[in-house]
Amino acid sequence: MERIKYEEKMPLSEELKYFVEHLDGAVLQIANGQHALEVTKILVDASNQLEN
């Protein structure tokens, strides 16, 4: 088993920060609008399941 080191940060906050840093037109390398839409759909579905 390989241990992967990572920083404990809020994923959605980091994604938003990444987008804001690229508002100047720089090419998005790790995420784009499609990824954001997919994440939003997953979060909405998860919230709906928790409510039921």
Residue pairs with C-beta under 8 A, 6 or more apart in sequence:
12 39
15 31
15 36
15 39
18 28
18 30
18 31
19 28
19 31
19 36
22 28
